[in-house]
Amino acid sequence: MSEGFARALLHHRRLVVAALVVAALAGAWSARELRVGFDPEQLVAVESEVATDQARLDRVFGMSPPAVVVVLDARGGPGPLTSDQGLVAMHRLALQLREIDGVARVEGLTTSRLPRAALEEGTLDSLEDADERVEPLVRAIVDAEPDRFPAGLLSLGAPLALRPIGGDGPLSVEEAGEVRALIRSVPLVRGRLISDDERVAVIVALLSTSDAGTAEQIVREVRARVAASALDGVAVAVTGLPAMREEMNRALREDQVQLVGLAVLGTLIVLVVGMRSRAGVALPLGAVGIALALTMGLMAATGTTLNLLTNMLPPLLLTIGLAEAMHMVLRHGEEVRAGRDTVEAAIEAVKTMWLPCFVTTFTTAVGFAALMVAESSALRVFGGLAAAASMLGYVVT
């Protein structure tokens, strides 16, 4: 770097610092829109393979909507969930979940369209007890009229109706009795919608969208409604793939705050012990803070998601950028102690240190950029961002 450029840089240092601070504030403001997305498939799969497999599954089986599962566990309570009170409460919760925007339908004991006999009397079983001659007579009639009874005796069976027991209003005591009778008569219900001991049941909310952001909002609304309708003696848990992703995204945000906080605390301790001056603490932290804000703003502006890999960028940038800033401050102190004034010492520090810092930063950036040839999109994005952030930190320093 020429001495003229270094002098011009130091001559306009207030303007340069002001521009950096404004850019950092803009980056920090944009970082509020930074999206958080936990997508483990990105870490292990190639996009073309994922797209091909997903298209094949959708073509053969149809597209399955994501589901949020509410599990009600009354094993620690006084009685089974099939009591009148338990069924009424479950139906009320199911209706509340159905009201959430983005929920296509809700499946449960009172809301699922399950098969039930439409006729309660007049079946062949009831006729057998009435007279021993009835069955042979019925068989003869059926055999004599094959056009009228194409399915034989099956044509005389009671028709089945597919409809939920509960309506759009509160569940009545009579309907609760129908639910208990249905559990006994339909074996497929046990072990799926309710356990064999009738103390664990599920309510499934099928979503109408696969958008991750919308699904996360729906999960939060489901959690709020479940919390507002707490049942005595019943433990309620919200699970399913959308709920797991929402929980992981929340943990990712909390981890980000903790990681950056711990990194800043460790950095502060090192600077206080090693530099022992206010400038030696403030300048490196300021340079790294500006670079970090610019990087987060860049991620938000480009629509990059904060995932398991990009989550490591802030503490990584804090560590890499801190070393360069400390070298610059220490070299400036050496020049001052050698007899130069503050501005001349800064000019000499810039002239002397720009190349060593550039070489170390550039080699680090090249190492990160090598990840851009990986087949995984998550690795490519992380490599490109880490390389750009490293060089951005160098320029700010």
C-alpha positions in Angstrom: 0.0 0.0 0.0 1.4 3.4 -1.0 2.1 6.1 1.6 -0.2 8.4 -0.3 -3.1 6.1 0.1 -2.4 5.5 3.8 -2.2 9.3 4.4 -5.5 9.9 2.5 -7.2 7.1 4.5 -6.0 8.6 7.8 -6.8 12.2 6.6 -10.4 11.2 6.0 -10.6 8.8 9.0 -13.7 10.5 10.5 -15.6 10.2 7.3 -14.5 6.6 6.8 -15.5 5.6 10.4 -18.8 7.4 10.1 -19.5 5.6 6.8 -18.7 2.3 8.4 -20.9 3.0 11.5 -23.8 4.0 9.2 -23.3 0.8 7.2 -23.1 -1.3 10.4 -26.4 0.2 11.7 -28.1 -0.5 8.4 -26.8 -4.1 8.5 -28.0 -4.5 12.0 -31.4 -3.2 11.1 -31.6 -5.6 8.1 -30.5 -8.5 10.3 -33.9 -8.3 12.1 -35.4 -9.9 9.0 -32.8 -12.8 9.0 -34.6 -16.1 8.6 -33.9 -19.1 10.7 -34.4 -22.5 9.1 -33.4 -26.0 10.3 -33.2 -28.2 7.3 -31.1 -31.3 8.0 -31.6 -32.6 4.5 -29.3 -29.9 3.2 -26.4 -31.2 5.2 -26.5 -34.8 3.9 -28.2 -34.7 0.5 -27.6 -33.3 -3.0 -30.3 -31.1 -4.4 -30.8 -33.0 -7.6 -31.2 -36.3 -5.7 -33.7 -34.7 -3.2 -35.7 -33.1 -6.0 -35.8 -36.4 -8.0 -36.8 -38.5 -5.0 -39.5 -36.0 -3.8 -41.0 -35.7 -7.3 -41.1 -39.5 -7.5 -42.8 -39.8 -4.1 -45.3 -37.1 -5.0 -46.1 -38.7 -8.3 -46.7 -42.2 -6.9 -48.2 -41.5 -3.5 -49.5 -37.9 -3.8 -48.2 -35.0 -1.7 -48.8 -35.6 2.0 -49.6 -32.5 4.0 -47.5 -31.8 7.1 -49.2 -32.6 10.4 -49.0 -31.2 13.9 -49.8 -33.9 16.4 -51.2 -33.1 19.9 -50.7 -36.0 22.3 -52.9 -36.2 25.4 -51.5 -38.4 28.2 -53.8 -39.2 31.1 -51.7 -42.1 32.6 -51.1 -39.9 35.6 -54.7 -38.8 36.0 -57.7 -40.2 37.7 -59.4 -42.0 34.8 -59.3 -42.8 31.1 -59.7 -40.2 28.3 -62.9 -41.9 27.2 -64.9 -40.5 30.1 -67.6 -37.9 29.3 -65.4 -35.1 30.6 -62.3 -36.3 28.7 -64.1 -36.7 25.4 -65.9 -33.3 25.7 -62.6 -31.6 26.4 -60.8 -33.4 23.5 -63.6 -32.4 21.1 -63.5 -28.8 22.3 -59.7 -28.7 21.7 -60.1 -30.2 18.2 -62.6 -27.5 17.3 -60.2 -24.8 18.5 -57.4 -26.3 16.3 -59.7 -26.4 13.3 -60.3 -22.6 13.6 -56.5 -21.8 13.0 -55.7 -20.4 9.6 -53.7 -22.9 7.6 -55.2 -26.0 9.2 -56.9 -28.0 6.5 -58.6 -30.5 8.8 -58.3 -32.1 12.2 -58.4 -35.8 12.8 -59.4 -37.3 16.2 -61.9 -39.5 17.9 -64.8 -37.0 17.4 -63.7 -35.4 14.2 -62.5 -38.3 11.9 -64.9 -39.8 9.4 -65.0 -43.3 10.7 -67.2 -46.2 9.5 -70.4 -46.9 11.4 -73.5 -48.9 10.7 -76.3 -46.7 9.4 -78.9 -49.3 10.5 -79.1 -50.5 14.0 -81.7 -53.2 13.5 -82.8 -55.6 10.8 -79.5 -57.3 10.2 -79.2 -61.1 9.5 -77.8 -61.6 13.0 -81.0 -60.4 14.6 -83.1 -62.6 12.3 -81.2 -65.7 13.2 -82.4 -65.5 16.8 -86.0 -65.0 15.7 -86.6 -68.2 13.8 -84.4 -71.1 12.6 -86.2 -71.1 9.2 -85.4 -67.5 8.4 -81.9 -68.0 7.2 -82.7 -70.8 4.7 -85.6 -68.8 3.4 -83.4 -65.7 3.0 -80.7 -67.7 1.2 -83.3 -69.1 -1.2 -84.7 -65.6 -2.0 -81.2 -64.3 -2.6 -80.3 -67.2 -4.9 -83.5 -66.8 -6.9 -82.9 -63.1 -7.6 -79.2 -62.7 -8.6 -79.9 -59.5 -10.5 -81.4 -57.9 -7.5 -78.8 -59.2 -5.1 -75.5 -59.2 -7.1 -73.3 -59.5 -4.0 -75.3 -62.4 -2.6 -76.0 -62.2 1.1 -73.6 -59.2 1.3 -76.2 -57.2 -0.4 -78.4 -57.5 2.7 -75.7 -56.2 5.0 -76.2 -52.9 6.8 -74.8 -49.9 4.9 -71.9 -48.1 6.4 -71.8 -44.3 7.0 -68.5 -42.4 7.1 -69.1 -39.3 9.2 -67.6 -37.9 12.4 -69.6 -38.2 15.6 -68.9 -34.7 16.9 -70.4 -31.7 15.1 -69.3 -28.1 15.2 -70.7 -27.6 18.6 -70.0 -29.1 22.1 -70.0 -32.8 22.4 -73.1 -34.2 24.1 -73.2 -37.0 26.6 -75.0 -39.2 24.0 -72.3 -38.5 21.5 -69.7 -39.4 24.0 -71.4 -42.7 24.5 -71.3 -43.2 20.7 -67.5 -42.6 20.7 -67.0 -45.3 23.4 -69.1 -47.7 21.4 -67.2 -46.9 18.3 -63.9 -47.6 20.0 -65.2 -51.1 20.9 -66.6 -51.8 17.5 -63.8 -50.5 15.2 -60.5 -52.2 16.0 -58.5 -49.8 13.8 -59.2 -46.9 16.1 -57.2 -48.5 19.0 -53.5 -48.1 18.8 -53.9 -45.2 16.3 -56.3 -42.5 17.7 -56.3 -43.9 21.2 -54.2 -46.4 23.2 -55.5 -49.8 24.3 -55.9 -48.6 27.9 -57.7 -45.5 26.7 -55.4 -43.2 28.6 -53.4 -41.8 25.6 -55.0 -40.2 22.6 -53.9 -38.0 19.7 -55.4 -35.1 17.8 -53.8 -34.5 14.4 -54.0 -31.1 12.7 -53.2 -31.5 9.0 -51.8 -28.3 7.5 -52.8 -26.8 4.1 -49.3 -25.5 3.4 -45.7 -26.8 3.4 -44.2 -23.4 3.7 -41.7 -23.5 6.6 -42.5 -20.0 7.9 -46.3 -20.4 7.8 -46.0 -23.8 9.4 -43.9 -22.3 12.2 -46.6 -19.7 12.9 -49.3 -22.4 12.9 -47.3 -24.5 15.4 -47.0 -21.5 17.7 -50.7 -20.9 17.5 -51.4 -24.6 18.2 -49.1 -24.4 21.3 -51.0 -21.3 22.5 -54.4 -22.9 22.2 -53.2 -26.2 23.8 -51.8 -24.2 26.7 -55.1 -22.3 27.1 -57.2 -25.5 27.3 -55.2 -27.3 29.9 -57.0 -30.5 31.2 -56.8 -31.6 34.8 -54.5 -34.6 35.2 -53.7 -34.7 31.5 -50.3 -34.0 30.1 -50.4 -32.5 26.6 -47.5 -32.4 24.2 -47.3 -30.9 20.7 -45.1 -32.9 18.2 -44.9 -33.8 14.6 -42.4 -32.7 12.0 -43.5 -29.0 11.8 -43.4 -28.8 15.6 -39.9 -30.4 15.7 -38.6 -27.8 13.2 -40.2 -25.0 15.1 -38.5 -26.2 18.3 -35.1 -26.6 16.6 -35.4 -23.1 15.1 -36.1 -21.6 18.5 -33.2 -23.5 20.0 -31.0 -22.2 17.1 -31.9 -18.6 17.9 -31.2 -19.1 21.6 -27.9 -20.8 20.8 -26.9 -17.9 18.5 -27.4 -15.4 21.3 -25.5 -17.6 23.7 -22.6 -18.3 21.3 -22.1 -14.7 20.4 -22.5 -13.6 24.0 -19.9 -16.1 25.2 -17.5 -15.2 22.4 -17.8 -11.5 23.1 -17.2 -12.2 26.9 -14.1 -14.3 26.2 -12.9 -11.7 23.7 -13.4 -8.9 26.2 -11.4 -10.8 28.9 -8.6 -11.5 26.5 -8.4 -7.8 25.4 -8.5 -6.4 28.9 -5.8 -8.8 30.1 -3.6 -8.5 27.0 -4.1 -4.9 25.8 -4.6 -3.1 29.1 -5.9 0.1 27.5 -9.2 1.5 26.5 -8.3 1.9 22.9 -6.8 -1.7 22.8 -10.2 -3.0 24.0 -12.6 -0.7 22.1 -10.9 -0.6 18.6 -10.7 -4.4 18.0 -14.3 -4.9 19.4 -15.5 -2.0 17.2 -13.9 -3.4 14.1 -15.2 -6.9 14.7 -18.7 -5.6 15.6 -19.0 -3.5 12.4 -17.9 -6.5 10.3 -20.3 -8.8 12.1 -23.2 -6.3 11.6 -22.4 -6.0 7.9 -22.2 -9.8 7.5 -25.6 -10.3 9.2 -27.1 -7.6 7.0 -25.7 -9.2 3.9 -27.2 -12.5 4.9 -30.6 -11.0 5.4 -30.4 -9.0 2.1 -29.5 -12.0 0.1 -32.2 -14.2 1.7 -29.6 -16.5 3.3 -31.1 -18.7 6.1 -29.4 -19.0 9.4 -29.0 -22.7 9.7 -26.7 -25.2 11.5 -23.7 -24.1 9.4 -24.2 -20.4 8.9 -25.0 -20.2 12.6 -21.2 -20.6 13.2 -20.3 -17.4 11.2 -20.7 -14.8 14.0 -18.3 -16.5 16.5 -16.0 -17.5 13.7 -15.8 -13.9 12.4 -15.3 -12.6 15.9 -12.3 -14.9 16.4 -10.7 -14.3 12.9 -11.2 -10.5 12.9 -10.0 -10.0 16.4 -6.5 -11.2 15.7 -6.0 -8.7 12.8 -7.3 -5.8 14.8 -5.0 -6.6 17.7 -2.0 -6.7 15.4 -2.9 -3.3 14.0 -3.3 -1.8 17.5 -0.1 -3.3 18.8 1.9 -2.1 15.8 0.5 1.4 16.3 1.6 1.3 19.9 5.1 0.3 18.9 5.3 3.2 16.4 4.2 5.6 19.1 6.8 4.3 21.5 9.4 4.7 18.8 8.7 8.5 18.8 6.1 9.1 16.1 2.9 11.1 16.7 -0.4 9.3 16.7 -1.3 10.0 13.0 2.2 9.2 11.7 2.2 6.0 13.8 -1.2 5.0 12.3 0.1 5.6 8.8 3.2 3.5 9.4 1.0 0.7 11.0 -1.2 0.6 7.9 1.8 0.6 5.5 3.5 -2.2 7.5 0.6 -4.4 8.4 -1.7 -4.4 5.4 0.2 -7.1 3.5 0.7 -9.6 6.4 -2.9 -9.2 7.4 -4.1 -9.5 3.8 -2.0 -12.7 3.3 -3.4 -14.4 6.5 -7.0 -13.3 5.8 -6.8 -14.2 2.1 -5.5 -17.7 2.8 -8.3 -18.2 5.3 -10.9 -17.0 2.8 -9.5 -19.3 0.1 -9.9 -22.2 2.5 -13.5 -21.3 3.1 -14.1 -20.7 -0.6 -12.9 -24.2 -1.4 -16.2 -25.4 0.1 -18.1 -23.7 -2.8 -17.3 -26.7 -5.0 -19.1 -29.1 -2.6 -22.3 -30.8 -3.8 -24.3 -29.8 -0.7 -25.9 -26.3 -1.0 -25.5 -25.7 2.7 -21.7 -26.2 2.4 -21.5 -24.0 -0.7 -23.4 -21.2 1.0 -21.4 -21.4 4.2 -18.1 -21.4 2.3 -19.0 -18.4 0.2 -20.3 -16.4 3.2 -17.3 -17.3 5.4 -14.9 -16.2 2.7 -16.7 -12.9 2.0 -17.1 -12.2 5.7 -13.4 -12.8 6.3 -12.4 -10.3 3.6 -15.0 -7.9 4.8 -13.5 -8.0 8.3 -10.1 -7.3 6.8 -11.3 -4.2 5.0 -13.1 -2.9 8.1 -10.0 -3.4 10.2 
